Amino acid sequence: MLNNSRAAQNASANGASDQLEFAAFQANLAAEVLRNAGFEAYEFHDRNSSIVTIGSFDSLGSENEAGQFVYSPEILKAAQEFGGAKETRNSQYGPVPVPKNLLDIVNYRKIPELLSGTEAEKLAKVKQYSVPFDLEPKPMAIPRLETSKLYINSLLGKN
């Protein structure tokens, strides 16, 4: 299990360039916890963001009789399980949806780091592991090495 709270503290304390480092830290943490809990999770990092994707699907969906595109049931199930709001809170601007987070999906007992230390340390760890998910998750098309001629001569996906 990743225990890198110093990296998280440094990233959050050093400014904008380190916000990306903190996002990478959170994505890595979330992907590792999800994998350890039995979910298929992948990380993606670029110059502007870090994201975690969950699951892989052979088909995005199909058209129904009315000619409208409908996502596959597996994608809809994953979006419902990981996305959306867990509750709505009132703010000065009106009701605000609160997204689900990593600890809403993965039982904290499956994360041994949350069970040790003082109460203050446990609370800090809970905050660290409360990585929010998207309110409206969207499927992402990821090219597969064996089916894409574009990637034949690249090192993508090769060890």
N, C-alpha and C positions, 0 to 999 in steps of 0.2 A: 504494500500500500504506500502511496506517495505521502511523505510527511515532510513538507517543504514550506512550513509557515514562515521561515525567514525570507524566502523568495517572495512570498505574498506580501509580507510587510514592506520589504524593500521596494517592490513594484508599486505598491499603493502610495508610498511616501515620496517617490522621486519625480513625479510629474507625468506629462502627457506621453513621452516616449515609453515610459515604463507602464503606462496603462495597457499597452499592447502586450507587454511581458506578463502583466497580471491576468489579462484575458487568456493568454496561452496557458498560464498556470492553472486557471480555473477550468479550461477546456480539458486539459490533461487529467486533472483531478476528477472531473465528472465522468470522462470516458473510462478511466480506470475503475472507479466505483461501480459504474453501470456494468462493465465487463465482469467484475467480481461478483455481481449480483445476478449474472446470467443473461444479460442483455447484449445484443450485438451493437457495439458502439464504435464509431470512428471519429478521429479528430481531423480537422482541416485548419491550417494556418496560412494566412497570406499577409501582405504588408499592412492591411487595414483591420483585420479581425481574426478571431479564432472561433471556430464553431465545432459543435459535436453533432454528428448525425447518428440516428438510431435505426437499425434494421437495414435490410436490403431486399429488394423486390424485383421479380422478373418482369412484371408488367406494371405500368403506371395506372392503367385503367382501360376503359372502353366506352364506346358510345351506346347510349340507351336507345329505345325505340323512337324517342322524340328527337334524336340526333344530337343530344347534349352529352358532353363528356362527363363521365362519372369515374372517380378514383376507385381503385380496387379496394375490396373490403379490408385487406390487410393494412393498407395505407391509412384508411379511415380509422381503423382500430388503434394504430400506433399514434395517430394525431390526437385522438380522443384521450388516450392513456397519458401521453406526455405533455400535451398542449392544453391550452385553455386556462381559465382562472379557477383557483381553488376557493376564492371568496371575493367579495366586493366590499371595499372600505369607503367610507365617506371622507372627502377632503374638502378643502376650501373651494375647489373647482367642481365639486359634485362627486358622484360615485366613481371609484377607480378600481378596475379589476386588478387583483393580486395574482401573478402567475404562479403555477405550480413550480416547485423547486426540487432539487435532487433528493432531499430528505423526505419529500412527500411520496416519492416513488420507491426509494430504497430504504428498507427498514434500518434504523440507526444501529441495531444490533449486528448488522452485517458489516459495520465499519468499526473495527476494534479501537481505532484511535479515539473514538467518541466516548469510550467507556473508561478511560484512564485519566488520571490527573485530578487536580483540585476542581472545585465547582467553577471557578473563574476560567480555568484552562479549558474545561469542557464547553463552557459557553462560547469561548473564542473559537473553538473547533467547530461548534454547531454553526456559527456565523460563516466560517470558512467553507463548510460543506453545503451551505444553503445556496447553491448555484441555481439561478432562475432559468426556467425553460421559456420558449416562445409562447406567447398567448395564441398566436395563429401559425403553427408550424406548416411548412411547405415542403413538398417532396423536391428532392434535388436529383437531377440526372447526372450520374457519374459514369464516365466512359470505362469500359472494361478493356483490359489490355488485349485479350484474345479476340475481341470483336471489332476493334477499332484500328484501321490501317494507319491512322494518324499517329499512333503511339508505337508502331512496330520497331523503330530504331531508337527509341528512348529507353531510359533506365527506369521509367515509371513501372512500379510493380515488380521489379526484378530485385533479387537479393544480391 
